[in-house]
Amino acid sequence: MKRMVYLSSLASIAVMNSMAADDVAAMFSEGKVSGQLREFTISREYDSRPNAGNVGRDYMRKANAVGGYLKYETGVYNGVSLGAAVYTSIGFGLRTPRDDYYQVDPTLLGKNNENLFYLGEGYLQYKNGNTTFKGGRQKLDTPLAGSDDARMLPNLFEAYMLTNTDIKDTTLMAGHITKFAQGTFGRVYDAHASAGNAVLSATSGYSLVDSRNQVGDFTNMGKYTLGDNTTGVSVAAALYSGIPGLKLQLWDYYAHDILNAIYAEANYGWSYTSGIAPYVAAQWINEKDVGTNDVSNSVNKLANIDSDYIGAKVGIKVANFDIYGALSHNSKNSDAAINGGTISPWGGSPAYTQGMVTRHQFMAGTDALKVAGSYDWKTFGLNLNTGVFYTQYDMDSLNGYSANYAWTASESGFDVIYSPQAMKNLQLRLRANFADDFYQASSGSVSWDEYRFIANYTF
């Protein structure tokens, strides 16, 4: 019997807070509406424009959009509740798709930079004691299958998940994921454009064959990954927190006819009476191919999947400061799919060493590091958090993306999050990343400065 597989800490499988309804009519009358309004502005200025007929000249990519989601959840009747949510993104202030200097950034919109509107969630949930079942369209947040809400709209899934907490300090999960609806962020990778883009996409959380044209479409898991239908991804999971300060999780994802992926993570933190709180963490991902996983296009073949990724993090919290450093290493194997890189095609990007944009840590043979720090300004009476980071990726010549060069890419950036006291549910966020030598092209390296402004109003 095929191994079933583990999944993760599913934030979206939370039980409704509604009071139990007396009958079906009360189930709907006691329902609640929630949602989020989002405005997103992004601007990225490149240092050069390789392979676009304008080598050596700066250009800019930017976009603006408004949207978010509107959700309705019924009350609970005999343990059963229903939920549905529509998602939308509407671009505004967009110019001609391309001119000598300007391009529309694709990561806020749908296919051909069009507006989006679709039913993103539609599920039935049943709770009996400490066991919860949730089936249908839903949001998942797990290590190797997640919402990756980095731009306008998140990734969503069609899944059937069972969660149980009967064992003290332990959460057990099992289920099956049949479809993946890519969010807007994945469009940045343009997987079908080249073999290099396909490797970048598949190691950054998205499709090996097409990440530009599938936003909001609930697509068979195998079709999205490789271009061939499969029977989906079976998952199983165990999370344990019974030892003070220690959190353990073990996940197994069995992607039928593609791969089996194991994710393991341990986090341990402790504190002193002086208010100093150190912490350490480690993570490991192992992948092997299973079944028949070839597609007709040899560029996108995933035969002989064989990869290992390991990461470690050490940090300390002092007063309102949180500072950490992390290292990671990915295996390499010239006889394996994408030379032994770690494949993560369903929005999963759990690595300690990933940057705001740069996710090269899963490429074959890459050694990565990250240092980061944040400060919470609550002592000054402000609902403000500020952070900075620096990442570096020493990429092996087998990386598959940077024109067969051994290459070093880096990224630095900052993040400012402010919640005005006068408007409780509003969050304002300013983010920036400065990518240096993101990759090596025949015309030279590519770097940029990117700024994002996000306003989220949740109700």
Buried (B, 14 or more C-beta within 10 A) or exposed (E): EEEBBBBBBBEBBEEBEBEBBEEEEBBBEBBEEEBBBBBBBBBBBBBBBBEEEEEEEEBBBBBBBBBBBBBBBBBBBEBBBBBBBBBBBBBEEBEEEEEEEBBBBBBBBBBEBEEBEBBBBBBBBBBEEEBBBBBBBBBBBBBBBBBBBBBBBBBBBBBBBBBBBEEEEBBBBBBBBBBBBBBBBBBBBBBBBEBBBBBBBBBBBBBBBBBBBBBBBBBBBBBBBBBBEBBBBBBBBBBBBEEEEEBBBBBBBBBBBBBBBBBBBBBBBEEEEEEEBBBBBBBBBBBEBBBEBBBEBEEBBBEEBBBBBBBBBBBBBEEEEBBBBBBBBBBBBEEBBBBBBBBBBBBBBBBBBBBBBBBBBBBBBBBBBBBBBBBBEEEEEEBBBBBBBBBBBBBBBBBBBBEEBEBBBBBBBBBBBBBEEEEEEBBBBBBBBBBBBBBBBEEEBBBBBBBBBBBBBEE
